[in-house]
Amino acid sequence: MSTPTGDFGLIGLAVMGQNLILNINDHGYTVVAYNRTVSKVEHFLANEAKGTKIIGASSIEDLVCKLKRPRKIMLLVKAGSAVDDFIEQIIPHLDQGDIIIDGGNSHFPDSIRRSKYLEEKGFLFIGCGVSGGEDGARYGPSLMPGGSKAAWEHVKPIFQSIAAKVGKEPCCDWVGETGAGHYVKMVHNGIEYGDMQLICEAYHLMKEGLCFDHDKIGDVFEFWNKGELDSFLIDITKDIVRFKDDDGSPLVEKIKDTAGQKGTGKWTAISSLDLGVPVTLIGEAVYSRTLSSLKDERVRASKILPGPKNKKFEGDKDLFVKQLGQALYASKLISYAQGFMLMREAAKDHNWDLNNAGIALMWRGGCIIRSAFLGDIKNAYTKNPKLENLLFDPFFKKAVDDAQDSWRQVVAQAAILGIPTPALSTALSFYDGYRHERLPANLLQAQRDYFGAHTFRYLDEYTDDKHPKDTDVHVNWTGHGGNVSSSAYLA
């Protein structure tokens, strides 16, 4: 048998897989490529991979035999049962200490399960979030690996060499154990949902509220992209709104307004509910997509339900555009603050040691949500790794404070015009709720105790021997109710 020469194995030759293989090859590593449909391997070697060191494999066994130990095999296949099926096919051919890497959009509980399962058998597992799309895979993605810590030293040189760079720093570092990598990627995708929805609301306000044509809207996005809103999504949006179809009209207006989703935003929202973290902006972004899917119903509603009598904007349009940029910026900061709040609670729940500054750096380049202010987020967590909330950092506290008057004007004007801004509005509501020392939940607790004997607690300043601190209390509100309380919990 010939000596194995492959440094890295990859299964799955869709565009992402092919581009990642070519990227790894460019950085001096020998990749062994395999696909369940073997003819795809042959086609890849004869075309895109022609003239490279890339090696083809005709079977799983052939793939494993061509790899140096410890073997490093990455799966870029559809998330779900396909990953488990391939793992079961690979296991019989592995030796102790070999590494299986799942680079798909897997749900983090699956990565936790797979990590435990493979480690019990003596193998190592990495669940790696990969962001950046086809172009990122080819020329430098953001990589978020987590799982078996012992595997990191073996894949680190490869991953950090192929990742996007900000300056000389790679947008890839170890995230944490078990499912941490895919959890961070899930939150990344949730923030992506929020960013996209916010941008869409800004577009909607300019188009319908200010009656700007698409070239003018493109000019605004181009201007924003030169300042604090500099980001990949703002950059591509300017191109999209300017793009003309064959008849010279804006193509974007011919696209059906029903948005699809693959589940990662929904997973983020569900996780936030499970952990009791108010990630409201991502939740609204998910609901906005589901509302968009009610197209036929919305068409009927548009003919039945009236809006405001006067939908014409009568103010200073140039001033409103400036205010809109500020509102967009402040809302994006809220989204990131919520995302990091969620990761903080998940880390406690799963005993992960997440490096928030490192995560911000991983998102600084290569990925879909890459933006200029991620460098400021990295700086905030570098200065204070235990920062309780991103909004407590002086830079972000000032940024939101400077923007809030404009933010309020935009949300108010949108309501007056009858233009929906669920993400911009919920971001402002969260900010106002978060900064309030007292919220009306005292009345809510009284209501719950009145109708269901669910109990409440006295404020610390009103506790005494009769009502000790942190003690659940039930009151007979009507005089004819009972004194037995329901079981209670705090969420």
Secondary structure, 3 states (H helix, E strand, C coil): CCCCCECEEEECCCHHHHHHHHHHHHCCCCEEEECCCHHHHHHHHHCCCCCCCCEECCCHHHHHHCECCCCEEEECCCCCHHHHHHHHHHHHHCCCCCEEEECCCCCHHHHHHHHHHHHHCCCEEEEEEEECHHHHHHHCCEEEEEECHHHHHHHHHHHHHHCCEECCEECECCCEECCHHHHHHHHHHHHHHHHHHHHHHHHHHHHHHCCCCHHHHHHHHHHHCCCCCCEHHHHHHHHHHHCECCCCCEHHHHCCCCCCCCCHHHHHHHHHHHHCCCCHHHHHHHHHHHHHCCHHHHHHHHHHCCCCCCCCCCCCHHHHHHHHHHHHHHHHHHHHHHHHHHHHHHHHHHCCCCCHHHHHHHCCCCCCCCECCHHHHHHHHHHCCCCCCHHHCHHHHHHHHHHHHHHHHHHHHHHHHCCCCHHHHHHHHHHHHHHCCCCCHHHHHHHHHHHHCCCECCCHHHCCCCCCCCCCECCCCCCCCCCCCCCCCCC
